[in-house]
Amino acid sequence: MRIDSLDVFDDALLRAACQLEAAANAKASPGWQRHRNRTSNLQLHGEPYFDQSLFGQALDCFRRSLSIRQSLNLPEDQITSSRLAVAAAESRL
C-alpha cells in the first residue's frame, strides 16, 4: 500500500487515536473495552510507513499504540510488541 492512499485516512485515524486515549483515561465509560482491539490498528497503520523508510511517521503510530496499550493495561505481549516496534523505528532515525 502506498503512502498516498494512507494519507486519506490520517485524519480519521488521529481522531480515533484521540478517542482511544480518552477511553483509556476514563475506563468507566461505556464500551471502553471494545477500544482495546483498535490499538492493533494503530500499530498496523505504522507498518507501511516503516516499510517505506518513513520512520518518523511510523514511530508516531507505534508510540501512540504503546501509550494506549499501557493505559488500558493490555496483556504484556501486546505492550512488548509495541515496545519492539518503537525501538525498531527509533534505531533507524
Biotite code that builds the C-alpha atoms (Angstrom):
import biotite.structure as struc

atoms = struc.array([
    struc.Atom([0.000, 0.000, 0.000], chain_id="A", res_id=1, res_name="MET", atom_name="CA", element="C"),
    struc.Atom([1.375, 3.391, -0.944], chain_id="A", res_id=2, res_name="ARG", atom_name="CA", element="C"),
    struc.Atom([1.519, 6.298, 1.461], chain_id="A", res_id=3, res_name="ILE", atom_name="CA", element="C"),
    struc.Atom([-0.653, 8.438, -0.869], chain_id="A", res_id=4, res_name="ASP", atom_name="CA", element="C"),
    struc.Atom([-3.635, 6.209, -0.142], chain_id="A", res_id=5, res_name="SER", atom_name="CA", element="C"),
    struc.Atom([-2.852, 6.204, 3.585], chain_id="A", res_id=6, res_name="LEU", atom_name="CA", element="C"),
    struc.Atom([-2.911, 9.994, 3.743], chain_id="A", res_id=7, res_name="ASP", atom_name="CA", element="C"),
    struc.Atom([-6.651, 9.878, 3.122], chain_id="A", res_id=8, res_name="VAL", atom_name="CA", element="C"),
    struc.Atom([-7.118, 8.023, 6.394], chain_id="A", res_id=9, res_name="PHE", atom_name="CA", element="C"),
    struc.Atom([-4.739, 10.066, 8.572], chain_id="A", res_id=10, res_name="ASP", atom_name="CA", element="C"),
    struc.Atom([-7.336, 12.488, 9.913], chain_id="A", res_id=11, res_name="ASP", atom_name="CA", element="C"),
    struc.Atom([-9.776, 9.738, 10.802], chain_id="A", res_id=12, res_name="ALA", atom_name="CA", element="C"),
    struc.Atom([-7.020, 7.682, 12.380], chain_id="A", res_id=13, res_name="LEU", atom_name="CA", element="C"),
    struc.Atom([-5.823, 10.585, 14.507], chain_id="A", res_id=14, res_name="LEU", atom_name="CA", element="C"),
    struc.Atom([-9.392, 11.244, 15.664], chain_id="A", res_id=15, res_name="ARG", atom_name="CA", element="C"),
    struc.Atom([-9.725, 7.570, 16.555], chain_id="A", res_id=16, res_name="ALA", atom_name="CA", element="C"),
    struc.Atom([-6.432, 7.697, 18.472], chain_id="A", res_id=17, res_name="ALA", atom_name="CA", element="C"),
    struc.Atom([-7.711, 10.647, 20.490], chain_id="A", res_id=18, res_name="CYS", atom_name="CA", element="C"),
    struc.Atom([-10.896, 8.740, 21.255], chain_id="A", res_id=19, res_name="GLN", atom_name="CA", element="C"),
    struc.Atom([-8.849, 5.745, 22.357], chain_id="A", res_id=20, res_name="LEU", atom_name="CA", element="C"),
    struc.Atom([-6.756, 7.926, 24.630], chain_id="A", res_id=21, res_name="GLU", atom_name="CA", element="C"),
    struc.Atom([-9.903, 9.408, 26.134], chain_id="A", res_id=22, res_name="ALA", atom_name="CA", element="C"),
    struc.Atom([-11.305, 5.930, 26.696], chain_id="A", res_id=23, res_name="ALA", atom_name="CA", element="C"),
    struc.Atom([-8.050, 4.832, 28.296], chain_id="A", res_id=24, res_name="ALA", atom_name="CA", element="C"),
    struc.Atom([-8.266, 7.743, 30.707], chain_id="A", res_id=25, res_name="ASN", atom_name="CA", element="C"),
    struc.Atom([-11.892, 7.027, 31.585], chain_id="A", res_id=26, res_name="ALA", atom_name="CA", element="C"),
    struc.Atom([-12.283, 3.265, 31.769], chain_id="A", res_id=27, res_name="LYS", atom_name="CA", element="C"),
    struc.Atom([-15.649, 3.652, 33.416], chain_id="A", res_id=28, res_name="ALA", atom_name="CA", element="C"),
    struc.Atom([-17.130, 4.992, 30.202], chain_id="A", res_id=29, res_name="SER", atom_name="CA", element="C"),
    struc.Atom([-19.436, 2.556, 28.390], chain_id="A", res_id=30, res_name="PRO", atom_name="CA", element="C"),
    struc.Atom([-17.811, 0.484, 25.688], chain_id="A", res_id=31, res_name="GLY", atom_name="CA", element="C"),
    struc.Atom([-14.175, 1.202, 26.594], chain_id="A", res_id=32, res_name="TRP", atom_name="CA", element="C"),
    struc.Atom([-13.219, -2.457, 26.233], chain_id="A", res_id=33, res_name="GLN", atom_name="CA", element="C"),
    struc.Atom([-14.057, -2.544, 22.541], chain_id="A", res_id=34, res_name="ARG", atom_name="CA", element="C"),
    struc.Atom([-11.305, 0.053, 22.029], chain_id="A", res_id=35, res_name="HIS", atom_name="CA", element="C"),
    struc.Atom([-8.659, -2.389, 23.237], chain_id="A", res_id=36, res_name="ARG", atom_name="CA", element="C"),
    struc.Atom([-8.532, -4.185, 19.893], chain_id="A", res_id=37, res_name="ASN", atom_name="CA", element="C"),
    struc.Atom([-8.306, -0.941, 17.965], chain_id="A", res_id=38, res_name="ARG", atom_name="CA", element="C"),
    struc.Atom([-4.803, -0.292, 19.267], chain_id="A", res_id=39, res_name="THR", atom_name="CA", element="C"),
    struc.Atom([-3.658, -3.025, 16.906], chain_id="A", res_id=40, res_name="SER", atom_name="CA", element="C"),
    struc.Atom([-4.999, -0.986, 14.003], chain_id="A", res_id=41, res_name="ASN", atom_name="CA", element="C"),
    struc.Atom([-2.956, 1.999, 15.091], chain_id="A", res_id=42, res_name="LEU", atom_name="CA", element="C"),
    struc.Atom([0.209, -0.064, 15.281], chain_id="A", res_id=43, res_name="GLN", atom_name="CA", element="C"),
    struc.Atom([-0.545, -1.704, 11.933], chain_id="A", res_id=44, res_name="LEU", atom_name="CA", element="C"),
    struc.Atom([-1.024, 1.749, 10.408], chain_id="A", res_id=45, res_name="HIS", atom_name="CA", element="C"),
    struc.Atom([2.636, 2.456, 11.167], chain_id="A", res_id=46, res_name="GLY", atom_name="CA", element="C"),
    struc.Atom([3.965, -0.584, 9.329], chain_id="A", res_id=47, res_name="GLU", atom_name="CA", element="C"),
    struc.Atom([3.612, 0.801, 5.768], chain_id="A", res_id=48, res_name="PRO", atom_name="CA", element="C"),
    struc.Atom([5.426, 3.953, 6.898], chain_id="A", res_id=49, res_name="TYR", atom_name="CA", element="C"),
    struc.Atom([8.202, 1.772, 8.304], chain_id="A", res_id=50, res_name="PHE", atom_name="CA", element="C"),
    struc.Atom([8.360, -0.321, 5.124], chain_id="A", res_id=51, res_name="ASP", atom_name="CA", element="C"),
    struc.Atom([8.760, 2.850, 3.060], chain_id="A", res_id=52, res_name="GLN", atom_name="CA", element="C"),
    struc.Atom([11.526, 4.176, 5.342], chain_id="A", res_id=53, res_name="SER", atom_name="CA", element="C"),
    struc.Atom([9.293, 6.911, 6.783], chain_id="A", res_id=54, res_name="LEU", atom_name="CA", element="C"),
    struc.Atom([10.469, 6.112, 10.277], chain_id="A", res_id=55, res_name="PHE", atom_name="CA", element="C"),
    struc.Atom([9.258, 9.307, 11.947], chain_id="A", res_id=56, res_name="GLY", atom_name="CA", element="C"),
    struc.Atom([5.655, 8.678, 10.924], chain_id="A", res_id=57, res_name="GLN", atom_name="CA", element="C"),
    struc.Atom([5.937, 5.008, 11.872], chain_id="A", res_id=58, res_name="ALA", atom_name="CA", element="C"),
    struc.Atom([7.381, 5.941, 15.250], chain_id="A", res_id=59, res_name="LEU", atom_name="CA", element="C"),
    struc.Atom([4.447, 8.259, 15.963], chain_id="A", res_id=60, res_name="ASP", atom_name="CA", element="C"),
    struc.Atom([1.955, 5.450, 15.320], chain_id="A", res_id=61, res_name="CYS", atom_name="CA", element="C"),
    struc.Atom([3.944, 2.941, 17.351], chain_id="A", res_id=62, res_name="PHE", atom_name="CA", element="C"),
    struc.Atom([4.316, 5.322, 20.307], chain_id="A", res_id=63, res_name="ARG", atom_name="CA", element="C"),
    struc.Atom([0.598, 6.074, 20.345], chain_id="A", res_id=64, res_name="ARG", atom_name="CA", element="C"),
    struc.Atom([-0.218, 2.399, 20.249], chain_id="A", res_id=65, res_name="SER", atom_name="CA", element="C"),
    struc.Atom([2.200, 1.725, 23.119], chain_id="A", res_id=66, res_name="LEU", atom_name="CA", element="C"),
    struc.Atom([0.767, 4.543, 25.207], chain_id="A", res_id=67, res_name="SER", atom_name="CA", element="C"),
    struc.Atom([-2.804, 3.382, 24.759], chain_id="A", res_id=68, res_name="ILE", atom_name="CA", element="C"),
    struc.Atom([-1.941, -0.268, 25.398], chain_id="A", res_id=69, res_name="ARG", atom_name="CA", element="C"),
    struc.Atom([-0.187, 0.697, 28.628], chain_id="A", res_id=70, res_name="GLN", atom_name="CA", element="C"),
    struc.Atom([-3.074, 2.935, 29.709], chain_id="A", res_id=71, res_name="SER", atom_name="CA", element="C"),
    struc.Atom([-5.544, 0.094, 29.182], chain_id="A", res_id=72, res_name="LEU", atom_name="CA", element="C"),
    struc.Atom([-3.280, -2.415, 30.950], chain_id="A", res_id=73, res_name="ASN", atom_name="CA", element="C"),
    struc.Atom([-3.432, -4.765, 27.981], chain_id="A", res_id=74, res_name="LEU", atom_name="CA", element="C"),
    struc.Atom([-1.572, -8.084, 28.025], chain_id="A", res_id=75, res_name="PRO", atom_name="CA", element="C"),
    struc.Atom([2.204, -7.851, 28.233], chain_id="A", res_id=76, res_name="GLU", atom_name="CA", element="C"),
    struc.Atom([2.710, -9.454, 24.808], chain_id="A", res_id=77, res_name="ASP", atom_name="CA", element="C"),
    struc.Atom([0.821, -6.579, 23.163], chain_id="A", res_id=78, res_name="GLN", atom_name="CA", element="C"),
    struc.Atom([2.794, -3.984, 25.112], chain_id="A", res_id=79, res_name="ILE", atom_name="CA", element="C"),
    struc.Atom([6.049, -5.759, 24.239], chain_id="A", res_id=80, res_name="THR", atom_name="CA", element="C"),
    struc.Atom([5.078, -5.769, 20.565], chain_id="A", res_id=81, res_name="SER", atom_name="CA", element="C"),
    struc.Atom([4.602, -2.008, 20.652], chain_id="A", res_id=82, res_name="SER", atom_name="CA", element="C"),
    struc.Atom([7.864, -1.501, 22.543], chain_id="A", res_id=83, res_name="ARG", atom_name="CA", element="C"),
    struc.Atom([9.741, -3.525, 19.920], chain_id="A", res_id=84, res_name="LEU", atom_name="CA", element="C"),
    struc.Atom([8.148, -1.516, 17.109], chain_id="A", res_id=85, res_name="ALA", atom_name="CA", element="C"),
    struc.Atom([9.114, 1.763, 18.835], chain_id="A", res_id=86, res_name="VAL", atom_name="CA", element="C"),
    struc.Atom([12.694, 0.547, 19.325], chain_id="A", res_id=87, res_name="ALA", atom_name="CA", element="C"),
    struc.Atom([12.992, -0.562, 15.708], chain_id="A", res_id=88, res_name="ALA", atom_name="CA", element="C"),
    struc.Atom([11.773, 2.782, 14.372], chain_id="A", res_id=89, res_name="ALA", atom_name="CA", element="C"),
    struc.Atom([13.957, 4.773, 16.777], chain_id="A", res_id=90, res_name="GLU", atom_name="CA", element="C"),
    struc.Atom([17.045, 2.818, 15.754], chain_id="A", res_id=91, res_name="SER", atom_name="CA", element="C"),
    struc.Atom([16.540, 3.870, 12.145], chain_id="A", res_id=92, res_name="ARG", atom_name="CA", element="C"),
    struc.Atom([16.127, 7.596, 12.722], chain_id="A", res_id=93, res_name="LEU", atom_name="CA", element="C"),
])
